[in-house]
């Protein structure tokens, strides 16, 4: 199909250019079980219930009497399922105030407070939960965080000693113990504890990241240097934060040339990476006395561990477990912008634009992610509906950073998303003028401008950009598909276009839009039976698309399956096609395909 609907993959690739595990068991229960649990789920001890915060949102709760524990529970459940953690926490706290011995309400309040970033309040409940259920991982790791914040390292170690030791605890016990022993100055025991993490299949990479950091924090420079070198030998697989950590290590010890060479090597692979750009700037100053290590003490090390763990978890549960660990990491280290940006990214994925804007706004203005945060704020402002303000923010940034193409690229992408094609072309042109030279990594810029040119009826110029993008990235499926489909639809270079689309399908066999392009190429070649096969599969993969559905109707018509063709056309009308397609589909339903195709 014509890739007008390529916003998500395009944004992912563009975000990379401009600088951007286990599931959490839900504590919420069905409403039918709520009265039973409210009555019967009690704890042996209770503590004063934290006061609800001022209500930041209006929650449209299910119909219920809200001035009762059950009503507050229903409202909290509704808010939590909507990821409105602030409202959920407040409703849970109101219910808990009336039913202070309810374990379910305590857990709901704790998780919601923690997800909302109200960590001190969450920690007030964490100990109660952990006492009632020692296997509750999130409560346990929160208790450990509280102990580290108090620098009560013995309490953290006691938590490990009391267990449990299986499951997820086998990964986190070594992390807690390693940094608690480091806080006590017991280097050998700290290293022995971290070594147990190396045997965990999920967290082996976390161990490799943390070991040189721990050695450096313990003052064992020679061993740390050896571990850093071993990590750097992994080449492209080494983490950027570890590169940054080693460059700091080298700079602090006067080995500035080695540090510069290390950063330059990785910038070749990641030229737009904000952390590496900041490292290169720092190394130009070469002031060893002003360079802090990535991890300087036990609390920073535990925060780094929680960040690494959150990264290992990924988004398998929609980001919930990741989100909770990131909040704890920020409680230990508020300047950990990597964690803050990761949180903001989770909020973006949930379309929580205001919360994402707030998180990006808390990024340090002198940190590595300052410019990235400004760009993402503008993007989120636009997504929230304030297009004029987004444009204003990006134009101001473009004026302030006259050599930086990123604000203009983001502005061009916004215009392209809004289908303001001529405006998009203008901004792409201005952005490209700021680039010293077009390199392979700029294929996405040429591709974006090519889309805007094609949609603004400037195909000759668009074709040049598409071909150049393909020269930079010969196996880029989005470019292969877009250029191939456009040629097919124009009845130009059909054989070559079909081969290109076949390559795109081989690269992305489950992409319904690309499979549709192959079906449409066969249709244009008169190979109608093959077209039907591909288009039926495209509809299976991407059934809610009007263009693909219309294509299948056309193919059915050509092989004599007239009733099925009309069914697909009627179905396409129900999928809200663009006005031009809607008119054509209605004509086909009225007079058949052939008269419409001849036009």
KOLFIRO-479395 format. One line per field, with one value per residue (C-alpha): residue number from 1; residue in three letters; x, y, z. Coordinates in pm, whole numbers, plus 32768, in hexadecimal, padded with zeros to 4 digits. Layout:
N
seq = (NUM; ...)
type = (ALA; ...)
X = (X; ...)
Y = (Y; ...)
Z = (Z; ...)
***
This chain:
599
seq = (1; 2; 3; 4; 5; 6; 7; 8; 9; 10; 11; 12; 13; 14; 15; 16; 17; 18; 19; 20; 21; 22; 23; 24; 25; 26; 27; 28; 29; 30; 31; 32; 33; 34; 35; 36; 37; 38; 39; 40; 41; 42; 43; 44; 45; 46; 47; 48; 49; 50; 51; 52; 53; 54; 55; 56; 57; 58; 59; 60; 61; 62; 63; 64; 65; 66; 67; 68; 69; 70; 71; 72; 73; 74; 75; 76; 77; 78; 79; 80; 81; 82; 83; 84; 85; 86; 87; 88; 89; 90; 91; 92; 93; 94; 95; 96; 97; 98; 99; 100; 101; 102; 103; 104; 105; 106; 107; 108; 109; 110; 111; 112; 113; 114; 115; 116; 117; 118; 119; 120; 121; 122; 123; 124; 125; 126; 127; 128; 129; 130; 131; 132; 133; 134; 135; 136; 137; 138; 139; 140; 141; 142; 143; 144; 145; 146; 147; 148; 149; 150; 151; 152; 153; 154; 155; 156; 157; 158; 159; 160; 161; 162; 163; 164; 165; 166; 167; 168; 169; 170; 171; 172; 173; 174; 175; 176; 177; 178; 179; 180; 181; 182; 183; 184; 185; 186; 187; 188; 189; 190; 191; 192; 193; 194; 195; 196; 197; 198; 199; 200; 201; 202; 203; 204; 205; 206; 207; 208; 209; 210; 211; 212; 213; 214; 215; 216; 217; 218; 219; 220; 221; 222; 223; 224; 225; 226; 227; 228; 229; 230; 231; 232; 233; 234; 235; 236; 237; 238; 239; 240; 241; 242; 243; 244; 245; 246; 247; 248; 249; 250; 251; 252; 253; 254; 255; 256; 257; 258; 259; 260; 261; 262; 263; 264; 265; 266; 267; 268; 269; 270; 271; 272; 273; 274; 275; 276; 277; 278; 279; 280; 281; 282; 283; 284; 285; 286; 287; 288; 289; 290; 291; 292; 293; 294; 295; 296; 297; 298; 299; 300; 301; 302; 303; 304; 305; 306; 307; 308; 309; 310; 311; 312; 313; 314; 315; 316; 317; 318; 319; 320; 321; 322; 323; 324; 325; 326; 327; 328; 329; 330; 331; 332; 333; 334; 335; 336; 337; 338; 339; 340; 341; 342; 343; 344; 345; 346; 347; 348; 349; 350; 351; 352; 353; 354; 355; 356; 357; 358; 359; 360; 361; 362; 363; 364; 365; 366; 367; 368; 369; 370; 371; 372; 373; 374; 375; 376; 377; 378; 379; 380; 381; 382; 383; 384; 385; 386; 387; 388; 389; 390; 391; 392; 393; 394; 395; 396; 397; 398; 399; 400; 401; 402; 403; 404; 405; 406; 407; 408; 409; 410; 411; 412; 413; 414; 415; 416; 417; 418; 419; 420; 421; 422; 423; 424; 425; 426; 427; 428; 429; 430; 431; 432; 433; 434; 435; 436; 437; 438; 439; 440; 441; 442; 443; 444; 445; 446; 447; 448; 449; 450; 451; 452; 453; 454; 455; 456; 457; 458; 459; 460; 461; 462; 463; 464; 465; 466; 467; 468; 469; 470; 471; 472; 473; 474; 475; 476; 477; 478; 479; 480; 481; 482; 483; 484; 485; 486; 487; 488; 489; 490; 491; 492; 493; 494; 495; 496; 497; 498; 499; 500; 501; 502; 503; 504; 505; 506; 507; 508; 509; 510; 511; 512; 513; 514; 515; 516; 517; 518; 519; 520; 521; 522; 523; 524; 525; 526; 527; 528; 529; 530; 531; 532; 533; 534; 535; 536; 537; 538; 539; 540; 541; 542; 543; 544; 545; 546; 547; 548; 549; 550; 551; 552; 553; 554; 555; 556; 557; 558; 559; 560; 561; 562; 563; 564; 565; 566; 567; 568; 569; 570; 571; 572; 573; 574; 575; 576; 577; 578; 579; 580; 581; 582; 583; 584; 585; 586; 587; 588; 589; 590; 591; 592; 593; 594; 595; 596; 597; 598; 599)
type = (UNK; UNK; UNK; UNK; UNK; UNK; UNK; UNK; UNK; UNK; UNK; UNK; UNK; UNK; UNK; UNK; UNK; UNK; UNK; UNK; UNK; UNK; UNK; UNK; UNK; UNK; UNK; UNK; UNK; UNK; UNK; UNK; UNK; UNK; UNK; UNK; UNK; UNK; UNK; UNK; UNK; UNK; UNK; UNK; UNK; UNK; UNK; UNK; UNK; UNK; UNK; UNK; UNK; UNK; UNK; UNK; UNK; UNK; UNK; UNK; UNK; UNK; UNK; UNK; UNK; UNK; UNK; UNK; UNK; UNK; UNK; UNK; UNK; UNK; UNK; UNK; UNK; UNK; UNK; UNK; UNK; UNK; UNK; UNK; UNK; UNK; UNK; UNK; UNK; UNK; UNK; UNK; UNK; UNK; UNK; UNK; UNK; UNK; UNK; UNK; UNK; UNK; UNK; UNK; UNK; UNK; UNK; UNK; UNK; UNK; UNK; UNK; UNK; UNK; UNK; UNK; UNK; UNK; UNK; UNK; UNK; UNK; UNK; UNK; UNK; UNK; UNK; UNK; UNK; UNK; UNK; UNK; UNK; UNK; UNK; UNK; UNK; UNK; UNK; UNK; UNK; UNK; UNK; UNK; UNK; UNK; UNK; UNK; UNK; UNK; UNK; UNK; UNK; UNK; UNK; UNK; UNK; UNK; UNK; UNK; UNK; UNK; UNK; UNK; UNK; UNK; UNK; UNK; UNK; UNK; UNK; UNK; UNK; UNK; UNK; UNK; UNK; UNK; UNK; UNK; UNK; UNK; UNK; UNK; UNK; UNK; UNK; UNK; UNK; UNK; UNK; UNK; UNK; UNK; UNK; UNK; UNK; UNK; UNK; UNK; UNK; UNK; UNK; UNK; UNK; UNK; UNK; UNK; UNK; UNK; UNK; UNK; UNK; UNK; UNK; UNK; UNK; UNK; UNK; UNK; UNK; UNK; UNK; UNK; UNK; UNK; UNK; UNK; UNK; UNK; UNK; UNK; UNK; UNK; UNK; UNK; UNK; UNK; UNK; UNK; UNK; UNK; UNK; UNK; UNK; UNK; UNK; UNK; UNK; UNK; UNK; UNK; UNK; UNK; UNK; UNK; UNK; UNK; UNK; UNK; UNK; UNK; UNK; UNK; UNK; UNK; UNK; UNK; UNK; UNK; UNK; UNK; UNK; UNK; UNK; UNK; UNK; UNK; UNK; UNK; UNK; UNK; UNK; UNK; UNK; UNK; UNK; UNK; UNK; UNK; UNK; UNK; UNK; UNK; UNK; UNK; UNK; UNK; UNK; UNK; UNK; UNK; UNK; UNK; UNK; UNK; UNK; UNK; UNK; UNK; UNK; UNK; UNK; UNK; UNK; UNK; UNK; UNK; UNK; UNK; UNK; UNK; UNK; UNK; UNK; UNK; UNK; UNK; UNK; UNK; UNK; UNK; UNK; UNK; UNK; UNK; UNK; UNK; UNK; UNK; UNK; UNK; UNK; UNK; UNK; UNK; UNK; UNK; UNK; UNK; UNK; UNK; UNK; UNK; UNK; UNK; UNK; UNK; UNK; UNK; UNK; UNK; UNK; UNK; UNK; UNK; UNK; UNK; UNK; UNK; UNK; UNK; UNK; UNK; UNK; UNK; UNK; UNK; UNK; UNK; UNK; UNK; UNK; UNK; UNK; UNK; UNK; UNK; UNK; UNK; UNK; UNK; UNK; UNK; UNK; UNK; UNK; UNK; UNK; UNK; UNK; UNK; UNK; UNK; UNK; UNK; UNK; UNK; UNK; UNK; UNK; UNK; UNK; UNK; UNK; UNK; UNK; UNK; UNK; UNK; UNK; UNK; UNK; UNK; UNK; UNK; UNK; UNK; UNK; UNK; UNK; UNK; UNK; UNK; UNK; UNK; UNK; UNK; UNK; UNK; UNK; UNK; UNK; UNK; UNK; UNK; UNK; UNK; UNK; UNK; UNK; UNK; UNK; UNK; UNK; UNK; UNK; UNK; UNK; UNK; UNK; UNK; UNK; UNK; UNK; UNK; UNK; UNK; UNK; UNK; UNK; UNK; UNK; UNK; UNK; UNK; UNK; UNK; UNK; UNK; UNK; UNK; UNK; UNK; UNK; UNK; UNK; UNK; UNK; UNK; UNK; UNK; UNK; UNK; UNK; UNK; UNK; UNK; UNK; UNK; UNK; UNK; UNK; UNK; UNK; UNK; UNK; UNK; UNK; UNK; UNK; UNK; UNK; UNK; UNK; UNK; UNK; UNK; UNK; UNK; UNK; UNK; UNK; UNK; UNK; UNK; UNK; UNK; UNK; UNK; UNK; UNK; UNK; UNK; UNK; UNK; UNK; UNK; UNK; UNK; UNK; UNK; UNK; UNK; UNK; UNK; UNK; UNK; UNK; UNK; UNK; UNK; UNK; UNK; UNK; UNK; UNK; UNK; UNK; UNK; UNK; UNK; UNK; UNK; UNK; UNK; UNK; UNK; UNK; UNK; UNK; UNK; UNK; UNK; UNK; UNK; UNK; UNK; UNK; UNK; UNK; UNK; UNK; UNK; UNK; UNK; UNK; UNK; UNK; UNK; UNK; UNK; UNK; UNK; UNK; UNK; UNK; UNK; UNK)
X = (8000; 8068; 8121; 8063; 8038; 81A7; 81B2; 8218; 8347; 83B0; 83A4; 846F; 8582; 8570; 8581; 86C8; 8750; 86EA; 8761; 8672; 8496; 83BB; 8257; 81CD; 80AF; 7F84; 7EF7; 7DA4; 7C89; 7B3A; 7A25; 7965; 7A77; 7AB1; 79BC; 7A4A; 7BB0; 7B61; 7ACD; 7BC2; 7D1A; 7DB9; 7F18; 7FA0; 8021; 7FBE; 8059; 7FD3; 7F47; 7FF8; 7F15; 7E96; 7F2F; 7E62; 7D9F; 7E59; 7D63; 7BF0; 7BAC; 7A6B; 7A39; 793A; 77E7; 7802; 77E5; 793F; 7926; 7961; 7A91; 79F8; 79A6; 7B05; 7B90; 7AC8; 7B3D; 7CA6; 7C8F; 7C02; 7D12; 7E2A; 7DB4; 7DC6; 7F28; 7EA8; 7F86; 7F50; 7DD8; 7DFA; 7EE0; 7DF6; 7CC4; 7D81; 7DF5; 7C90; 7C18; 7D41; 7CF5; 7BAB; 7C30; 7D97; 7DCC; 7D7B; 7EAC; 7E19; 7DDC; 7F35; 7FD6; 7F07; 7F5E; 80CE; 80EE; 802C; 80F2; 8236; 81CE; 8167; 82C2; 824B; 835D; 836E; 81FB; 8221; 833F; 8259; 818A; 829F; 8310; 81AF; 8185; 82D5; 828A; 813D; 81CD; 8349; 8338; 82A8; 83CB; 8367; 8326; 846D; 853E; 8493; 84F1; 8656; 864F; 85D8; 86F3; 87F3; 8764; 8794; 88EE; 887C; 8945; 891A; 87A0; 87CA; 88A6; 87AF; 86A4; 877B; 87C5; 8654; 8607; 8562; 8674; 85C6; 8528; 855D; 85FC; 8727; 8778; 8732; 87CC; 892D; 88E8; 8870; 898B; 8A9F; 8A54; 8A01; 8B55; 8BF1; 8B4B; 8BE5; 8D3B; 8D4B; 8DDA; 8E14; 8CB7; 8C22; 8CD1; 8C76; 8B07; 8B02; 8BAA; 8A6E; 89B5; 8A94; 89E4; 888C; 882B; 8752; 8849; 8998; 89BB; 8964; 8A82; 8B77; 8B09; 8B1C; 8C5F; 8D58; 8C80; 8C89; 8E00; 8E38; 8D59; 8E1D; 8F65; 8FEB; 905F; 9135; 9020; 8F20; 8FFB; 9016; 8E9C; 8E5C; 8F4B; 8E9D; 8D50; 8DD5; 8E4D; 8CDD; 8CDA; 8B7D; 8AE1; 8B74; 8A7F; 8A9F; 8A95; 8BBB; 8C7B; 8C30; 8C9C; 8DE9; 8E2D; 8DFA; 8EDF; 8FF1; 8FCB; 8FDD; 9127; 91BF; 9196; 90DB; 9151; 90D4; 8F86; 8F61; 8FB5; 8EB6; 8D9D; 8DF4; 8DEA; 8C8A; 8C14; 8C58; 8B4B; 8A64; 8AAD; 896B; 8981; 8958; 8A2E; 8B52; 8B30; 8B42; 8C6E; 8D24; 8CDC; 8D58; 8E9A; 8EE0; 8EF5; 8FD5; 8FA6; 8FE5; 8F98; 8E38; 8DD6; 8CFA; 8CEE; 8BAB; 8B7A; 8C22; 8B83; 8AA1; 8958; 89B9; 8A20; 88D2; 881D; 88ED; 888A; 8719; 8741; 87F6; 86EA; 85D6; 8683; 869A; 8526; 84C4; 8351; 82CD; 81C1; 8178; 8295; 8201; 831E; 8419; 8365; 8371; 84E6; 852E; 8471; 8541; 8680; 8620; 85D4; 873B; 87CE; 86F1; 87F7; 87DE; 8758; 876C; 865E; 858F; 8599; 853E; 8410; 83A7; 83C2; 82D7; 81DF; 81F5; 81AC; 806D; 8015; 8032; 80B0; 8097; 8154; 825E; 8287; 82B1; 83B7; 847D; 8465; 851C; 864D; 8781; 87B2; 892C; 8917; 8946; 87D0; 8778; 874A; 869E; 85AA; 8555; 8512; 8438; 8379; 8323; 82B7; 81D9; 8143; 80E6; 8055; 7F84; 7EE0; 7F98; 803A; 8084; 8140; 820A; 8270; 82CC; 83A8; 845E; 8493; 8524; 8611; 8673; 86C9; 8795; 884F; 889A; 897C; 8893; 87B3; 86E5; 85E1; 8597; 858A; 8492; 83C6; 83C8; 8351; 8237; 81C6; 81D9; 8103; 8008; 800D; 808B; 816A; 81EC; 8249; 82F6; 83C5; 842F; 84A9; 855B; 8611; 8679; 86EA; 87BA; 886A; 88E5; 8980; 8AF5; 8AC9; 89C9; 8A35; 899F; 88EC; 882F; 8764; 863C; 8653; 864D; 8535; 8467; 849A; 844F; 82FF; 82A9; 8311; 8248; 8113; 8133; 8133; 82A9; 82FA; 8433; 84DD; 844D; 84D9; 8638; 8623; 8597; 86A8; 87B5; 8720; 8727; 8891; 88E2; 880F; 87DA; 8715; 8638; 84DB; 841F; 84D6; 84C2; 834E; 8301; 83C5; 835D; 81ED; 81F1; 8292; 8193; 8072; 80F6; 812F; 82A2; 83CA; 82D2; 83C0; 84D1; 83D0; 8347; 84A2; 84D4; 838C; 83E5; 8523; 8458; 8369; 848F; 8511; 83BB; 82E0; 81D3; 81A8; 804D; 8094; 81C5; 8115; 7FFF; 80FE; 816C; 8005; 7FC8; 8102; 807F; 7F32; 7FDD; 8097; 7F4D; 7FA6; 7E56; 7E54; 7FA5; 7F20; 7DF8; 7EDE; 7FB7; 7E96; 7DD3; 7F04; 7F2D; 7DC6; 7E0B; 7F39; 7E9F; 7D28; 7CC4; 7D59; 7C6E; 7D72; 7DD7; 7C6B; 7C1B; 7D42; 7CC2; 7B6C; 7C0C; 7CCF; 7B97; 7AE1; 7BF4; 7BE3; 7A6A; 7A10; 791F; 784F; 7988; 7A13; 78DC; 78EB; 7A52; 79FD; 78DB; 79C2; 7AC2; 79B8; 7985; 7AF9; 7AE4; 7BB3; 7C34; 7B3D; 7BD8; 7BD9; 7A7A; 79F8; 7AA1; 7A1E; 78BA; 78D9; 7958; 7832; 7748; 77D9; 78E8; 7A62; 7AA5; 7A01; 7AA7; 7BFB; 7BE7; 7BC0)
Y = (8000; 8168; 81A6; 82DA; 8220; 81F9; 82ED; 81F6; 8156; 82A5; 834B; 8230; 825B; 83D6; 83CF; 8312; 8424; 8546; 84A2; 83BF; 7C9A; 7C0A; 7C81; 7D39; 7C76; 7D5A; 7D92; 7DFC; 7D02; 7CED; 7DBE; 7C83; 7C17; 7D70; 7D5D; 7C0D; 7C89; 7DCF; 7D0F; 7BF1; 7C65; 7CEE; 7D2C; 7CE2; 7E43; 7F92; 80E9; 8249; 826F; 8378; 849A; 84B1; 85C0; 86D2; 8631; 8680; 85D5; 85A0; 842C; 83B1; 8292; 8179; 81C4; 8189; 8243; 82D8; 832B; 81C0; 80D8; 800F; 8146; 81CD; 8079; 8074; 81D2; 8173; 803B; 80FE; 8206; 8109; 8049; 8198; 81D3; 8303; 82B2; 83FC; 83D0; 825C; 829F; 83A2; 82C1; 819A; 8272; 82E5; 817D; 8113; 8224; 8175; 8010; 8033; 7EBB; 7E64; 7DCA; 7DF8; 7F6B; 7F96; 7EF2; 7FBC; 8101; 80A3; 804D; 817F; 826B; 81D6; 81EA; 8354; 83A8; 83E6; 8304; 837A; 8331; 81E2; 8184; 81B9; 8093; 7FBA; 7F28; 7EBD; 7E0E; 7D63; 7CE8; 7C5A; 7BBE; 7B96; 7B21; 7C6C; 7CDC; 7E47; 7E81; 7DD6; 7EA0; 7FDC; 7F81; 7F4C; 80A0; 8141; 809D; 8117; 8278; 8273; 81D9; 80C2; 7FBC; 7EBA; 7ECC; 7E93; 7D64; 7CDD; 7CEE; 7C10; 7B1F; 7AF2; 7A88; 7A12; 79AF; 7913; 79AA; 7B1B; 7B3B; 7A72; 7B98; 7CB4; 7C22; 7C3E; 7DA6; 7E09; 7D57; 7DD0; 7F40; 7F1B; 7E78; 7F8B; 808C; 7FE0; 7FDE; 7E62; 7E42; 7CCB; 7C79; 7D77; 7CD4; 7B78; 7BE0; 7C78; 7B40; 7A7A; 7B4F; 7ACE; 797E; 7A17; 79EE; 7B27; 7C0D; 7B95; 7CD2; 7DA1; 7CF8; 7D4B; 7EB6; 7EDC; 7E24; 7F2C; 803B; 7F86; 7F4D; 80BD; 812A; 8042; 80E1; 7FAD; 8067; 7F5B; 7E59; 7F58; 7FB4; 7E45; 7E15; 7F50; 7ED7; 7D86; 7E37; 7F1A; 7DE6; 7D94; 7EA5; 7F0A; 7E40; 7F1A; 8005; 817D; 81BE; 80D2; 818C; 82CE; 8233; 81BC; 830A; 83B2; 82B1; 82F6; 846F; 8475; 83BC; 84A3; 83B3; 84B3; 8440; 82DF; 836A; 8440; 831C; 8241; 833F; 838D; 8219; 81F4; 833C; 82A8; 81A8; 8294; 83F6; 848A; 83EC; 84FD; 8451; 8429; 858F; 860A; 852B; 85B8; 871A; 86C7; 8637; 8775; 8827; 8712; 8782; 8640; 86D5; 8732; 85DE; 850C; 8392; 8302; 825A; 82FA; 8252; 8135; 81EC; 8258; 80F3; 8068; 816E; 8100; 7F98; 7FEF; 80AB; 7F81; 7E95; 7F6F; 7F68; 7DED; 7DCF; 7E95; 7EC2; 7D61; 7DD4; 7F21; 7FC2; 7F9F; 7EE3; 7FB9; 80F3; 8090; 8045; 818C; 824D; 81A5; 81F0; 8360; 8364; 82F5; 83D7; 84F7; 8561; 8415; 84A5; 8357; 82D8; 8414; 8407; 8296; 82E7; 83FA; 8307; 8217; 8333; 8387; 821D; 8238; 8389; 8430; 8570; 8654; 8561; 852F; 86A9; 86C7; 85B3; 8646; 8799; 870F; 86A8; 876B; 889A; 885E; 86E5; 8607; 85E9; 875C; 8790; 8640; 869B; 87E6; 8734; 862F; 873A; 87E3; 8696; 8648; 87A5; 8769; 8612; 86AC; 878B; 88D7; 88E1; 8A57; 8A3E; 8915; 89D9; 8B04; 8A2E; 8991; 8ADD; 8B76; 8A51; 8A69; 8BDB; 8B8F; 8A6D; 8AF0; 89CB; 88BE; 8814; 8754; 8860; 8892; 871B; 86F4; 8817; 877B; 8632; 86E4; 878D; 8642; 859C; 86B8; 8681; 87E2; 8763; 88AB; 8927; 87DC; 87FA; 895B; 88EA; 87B7; 889A; 8985; 8863; 87C6; 8913; 88FA; 87A2; 87B1; 868A; 857F; 8430; 82D5; 8323; 843C; 834C; 8393; 8509; 84CC; 83D0; 84C8; 85DD; 84E5; 8493; 8602; 8649; 8525; 8585; 86ED; 8670; 86A7; 8544; 8588; 8624; 851B; 8404; 8498; 849B; 833A; 82B0; 8362; 82DA; 817E; 81B3; 81FD; 80D9; 7FD6; 7EEB; 7FE8; 7F4D; 8096; 8135; 7FFC; 7FEB; 815B; 8183; 802F; 8069; 81C5; 8144; 8028; 8116; 81F7; 80CA; 8122; 8034; 7F2A; 7E01; 7EB3; 7F34; 7DD6; 7D53; 7E6D; 7E20; 7CAD; 7D0F; 7DE4; 7CC2; 7BDA; 7CD6; 7D0E; 7BE2; 7C3E; 7DA9; 7DBC; 7EFF; 7E6E; 7D27; 7DFA; 7EA9; 7D5A; 7CF7; 7E3F; 7E10; 7CBB; 7D61; 7E65; 7D4F; 7C9E; 7B79; 7B86; 7A33; 7A81; 7BD9; 7B3C; 7A5A; 7B7C; 7C6B; 7B6E; 7B48; 7CC3; 7CE1; 7BD7; 7C9B; 7DF8; 7DCB; 7F27; 7FDA; 8061; 8066; 7EFB; 7E90; 7F4F; 7EAA; 7D52; 7DAD; 7E0F; 7CC8; 7BFC; 7CB0; 7C5A; 7AE5; 7AE0; 7ADF; 7C03; 7BD8; 7BC4; 7CF7; 7DC0; 7D43; 7DC0; 7F11; 7F3F; 7EDD; 7FDF; 80EF; 8091; 80C6; 823F; 8264; 83B2; 8477; 8422; 82AD; 82BA; 8351; 8244; 812B; 81AC; 81BE; 8057; 7FE2; 8094; 8039; 7F36; 7F49; 7F67; 80BA; 8152; 80BC; 8146; 82A5)
Z = (8000; 7FDF; 8125; 8192; 82DA; 8333; 8456; 8566; 84BD; 842A; 857F; 8617; 8515; 852B; 86A7; 8690; 85AF; 8691; 87CD; 886C; 8C69; 8D46; 8D68; 8E97; 8F33; 8F41; 909A; 901A; 902E; 8F85; 9017; 9070; 9162; 91F6; 931D; 938B; 9379; 9424; 9543; 955B; 94E8; 9624; 969E; 97F6; 981B; 978F; 977D; 9759; 95FC; 9528; 94D1; 936B; 9297; 91F7; 90DB; 8F95; 8EAD; 8E86; 8E81; 8DE2; 8ECF; 8EAD; 8F41; 90B6; 91FD; 921C; 938F; 93EE; 93E6; 92CD; 9201; 9230; 91CF; 908C; 9037; 9088; 8FB4; 8E8F; 8EAD; 8EC8; 8D96; 8CDF; 8D63; 8E23; 8F4A; 9003; 9017; 905D; 9184; 9217; 91FA; 928F; 93B1; 93F7; 93F8; 94CC; 95C9; 960C; 95EB; 966B; 9694; 952A; 9485; 932B; 935F; 93FA; 92CD; 91D7; 9289; 929A; 9129; 90B9; 9197; 911A; 8FAC; 8FE5; 9069; 91CD; 9250; 93BD; 93E7; 9339; 9420; 954D; 94D1; 9441; 958F; 95E9; 949E; 94B6; 9617; 95A4; 946A; 9466; 92FC; 927C; 91A0; 916F; 92E2; 9338; 9243; 92C2; 9429; 93B3; 9309; 944B; 950C; 940D; 941D; 9598; 955F; 9644; 958D; 969F; 9672; 94FE; 9540; 963F; 9532; 9453; 9570; 95BF; 9459; 9384; 9294; 9167; 9033; 8FF7; 9150; 90D6; 8FF2; 90E4; 9221; 918C; 9124; 927D; 932E; 9246; 9278; 93E9; 9426; 9350; 9430; 955E; 94B5; 94A4; 9346; 9334; 93AB; 92BB; 9193; 920A; 921F; 90C3; 9039; 9085; 8F88; 8E70; 8E87; 8E4C; 8CDB; 8CD5; 8D80; 8CFB; 8C30; 8D62; 8E1D; 8D06; 8D0C; 8E85; 8ED8; 8E5F; 8EFB; 9048; 9033; 8FE7; 9106; 91ED; 917E; 90CB; 8F99; 8EF3; 8F06; 8E92; 8D68; 8D04; 8D1B; 8C52; 8B46; 8B39; 8B0E; 89FA; 893C; 88F9; 87F0; 8785; 88A0; 89B0; 8A5A; 8A2A; 8BA1; 8BCC; 8ABD; 8B75; 8CC0; 8C33; 8B88; 8CDA; 8D7E; 8C7E; 8C8E; 8E0A; 8DF2; 8CED; 8BC9; 8AFC; 89A5; 89EC; 8A5E; 8928; 8845; 88F9; 88D8; 876D; 8719; 879F; 870A; 85B3; 85FF; 86C0; 8644; 86CE; 8827; 892D; 8A35; 8947; 88CD; 8A35; 8A77; 8949; 89C0; 8B1C; 8A8F; 89CD; 8B1A; 8BA7; 8D0F; 8DCD; 8F22; 8EBA; 8E2D; 8F0C; 8EE6; 8E5D; 8FB0; 90DA; 9209; 9277; 9244; 90E5; 90A0; 9115; 9042; 8F17; 8F63; 8F62; 8E19; 8D80; 8E01; 8D73; 8C22; 8C34; 8C7F; 8B4A; 8B01; 8B2F; 8C24; 8B7F; 8C3C; 8D9B; 8E40; 8D84; 8DF8; 8F67; 8F61; 8EAE; 8FBA; 90C9; 900A; 8FFA; 916E; 91AB; 90A1; 902A; 8F28; 8E6C; 8D29; 8C73; 8D5E; 8D38; 8BBD; 8BC6; 8CA0; 8BB2; 8A92; 8B45; 8B75; 8A04; 89A9; 8A7A; 89DF; 8B34; 8A97; 8BC7; 8CA0; 8B96; 8B74; 8CEE; 8CF6; 8BD4; 8C7C; 8DAD; 8CE0; 8D47; 8C62; 8C5D; 8C2E; 8B01; 8AC2; 8AD7; 8960; 8930; 8A45; 899B; 8851; 88F9; 89BA; 8871; 87DF; 890B; 8905; 879A; 87E8; 88FE; 87F8; 881B; 86C3; 86CC; 8816; 8797; 8664; 873D; 881E; 86F9; 8644; 877F; 87A7; 8639; 866B; 87A2; 86FF; 85A3; 8548; 85CD; 84CD; 85CF; 8624; 84B2; 8473; 858E; 8509; 83AD; 843F; 84F7; 83B6; 82FF; 8409; 83EA; 826D; 8233; 8120; 8094; 81F1; 8234; 80F6; 8157; 82AF; 8226; 8131; 8248; 8323; 820F; 81D9; 8341; 830E; 82BB; 81CF; 8183; 8213; 821D; 8364; 82B7; 81E0; 82C5; 8278; 8101; 812B; 81F4; 80F7; 7FE0; 807E; 80A2; 7F3B; 7EB1; 7F76; 7EFC; 7D92; 7D57; 7CF0; 7C25; 7D56; 7E3D; 7D66; 7D7F; 7EFD; 7F0C; 7E2C; 7EF7; 803A; 7FA1; 7F3C; 80A9; 812B; 8015; 80F5; 81A4; 8187; 81B1; 808E; 7FB7; 7FF5; 7FC2; 7E81; 7DFD; 7E41; 7DA9; 7C6B; 7C5A; 7C91; 7B7A; 7A95; 7A83; 7AAD; 7B1C; 7B03; 7BC9; 7CC1; 7CF5; 7D42; 7E3C; 7EE9; 7EF7; 7FB1; 809F; 80E2; 8124; 8224; 82C3; 8270; 836D; 8307; 826D; 81B3; 8104; 80B3; 801B; 7F40; 7EB4; 7E72; 7DBF; 7CEF; 7C7C; 7C30; 7B56; 7AA1; 7A5B; 7B3E; 7BEB; 7C99; 7D3B; 7D93; 7E48; 7F11; 7F88; 7FC3; 8090; 816C; 8181; 81FC; 8303; 837B; 8367; 834F; 83BC; 828F; 8186; 806E; 809C; 80B0; 7F72; 7EC0; 7F20; 7E94; 7D49; 7D38; 7D83; 7C6A; 7B74; 7BC3; 7BA4; 7D15; 7CED; 7E29; 7F01; 7E53; 7EA7; 800E; 8030; 7F95; 8086; 819F; 8128; 8142; 82AF; 82F3; 82B9; 817B; 80FE; 802E; 7EDC; 7F25; 7FB2; 7E6D; 7D9B; 7E76; 7E5F; 7CE5; 7CD8; 7DA6; 7CB7; 7B60; 7BA1; 7B90; 7A1B; 79D2; 7B05; 7AB1; 7950; 79DC)
***
